[in-house]
Amino acid sequence: MAVVAGVVFFILRALLALIPGLADRTPIKKWAAFGALMATAFYLVLSGAEVATQRSFIMIAIVLVGVMLDRPALTMRTLTAAALLVLLFAPQSVVHPSFQMSFAATLALIAAYERGAPRVKAAGTDTSLGARTALWGVNEIAGLIVASLVAGLATTPYAAYHFHRMAPYGVIANLLAMPVVSTWVMPMGLLGLVAIPFGFDAPFWRQMGYGIDWMNAVSQWVASFPGAVGHVASFGTGPLLLATAGLLVIGLLKTPLRISGVALVALAILWVAATPRPDVLLAADGRIFGVRGADGRLAIHHSGGDTFAVKEWLAADGDGRDYHDRALGQGITCDPSGCIGRLGDGSLIAYDAGADAFEEDCRRAALVLTPREAPSGCAAPAIGRALWRERGALALYRSGSGFAIEAARPANYDRPWAPRRLRAGDAATAMSVPPASRAMPRDATPKPEDIEADQ
């Protein structure tokens, strides 16, 4: 968005300046700002108006309107105005990764450059074209490295929370790809749009494609590095909110008190590291379960063809194994009656598919899972069809001699799009309405005296 606005503004102002006397009589700078505003609005619609694009458009629009009104634009205020406007029209976007990562990166970049962008100065007195070009190139590379580091660090908590991933080599990828995007891909795209009405836009799209091929090649090359993808286990919203508070303190405060934001981020990291991982997982259909073994990794067994739960469990566990890996089931032994897995402390977790396995497993296992109805006289805690149908997928944490259960649909979960499912006892209670409160049907049969009166 910034490249589009900058290129259009520069071209329009340069063309208007070529008209003799026009620059002296009229405010061509304001005209160029208006043209750039229209171009960015068109680009907003063309790109699909995602949250990050909305934020960028609103900030650039405020700056361009400030140029037209001869008013200075304060970048932190434009970011605040952009956040308020986006939330006004789409308040639900505050929980989406696009909103969080876009505004976090922009806040960090503005705060970093307000405190002074790093610049290399010439040590000698050489003012030749080659020296000036080299100095400009070094400053551009240094600025790109700083921008990549700052934006990458600011978006790391949100990438880890939503996608359970980190990109340690993002600076290298940005350093190789972003210059091509800014100097080749976007200008070719703009020229292609301008050439559409004249019918010779194909060469520009072809050139734009070459730039995109370069981006793809860079991303594949960087992704081939050892440790290119860092996996992060799932954690709650508490550490994310604490890291967000730290980022706001660092970015918004001007006094030395902003250093306290680093302490908040450090506490959030410690909180993430201390987040416990579930010992047993059970899918919402009762056909897939996972047990954390002595090696700290999940052993997963699934009897159906749906591997979506397996893929999500591995991602949330910070496990880089592929969900098609046949070795995922190592540690779980099965027979026609069910399966057995062991926790890190040696406790047995039984998955009983047949009723004939209940007697033995209820005596030996620390927990019994079953796609059937759980037996009522089982000595071990048993989770059967009624519970996972009511609560959805379950995560169980070993707590002393028992298990703490975290459900996808807690007991008080009741939403219009996912209403609370009633248990059998609740359903019976709901049906047993006192007779006095029921609406009795009215008998519409004519009485004999009414018929005689009519006769």
Secondary structure, DSSP 8 states (H G I E B T S, - for coil): -HHHHHHHHHHHHHHHHTSTTHHHHS-HHHHHHHHHHHHHHHHHHHHT--HHHHHHHHHHHHHHHHHHTT----HHHHHHHHHHHHHHH-GGGGGSHHHHHHHHHHHHHHHHHHT-------SS----HHHHHHHHHHHHHHHHHHHHHHHHHHHHHHHHHHHSEE-TTHHHHHHHHHHHIIIIIHHHHHHHHHHGGGT--HHHHHHHHHHHHHHHHHHHHHHTSTT-SEE-----HHHHHHHHHHHHHHHH--SGGGGHHHHHHHHHHHHHHT----SEEE-TTSSEEEEE-TTSSEEEEESSS--HHHHHHHHHTT--S-TT-GGGGTTEEEETTEEEEE-TTS-EEEEESSGGGHHHHHHH-SEEE-SS---TT-SS-EE-HHHHHHH-SEEEEEETTEEEEEESS-TT--BTTB-----HHHHHHHH---GGGS---------HHHHHHH-
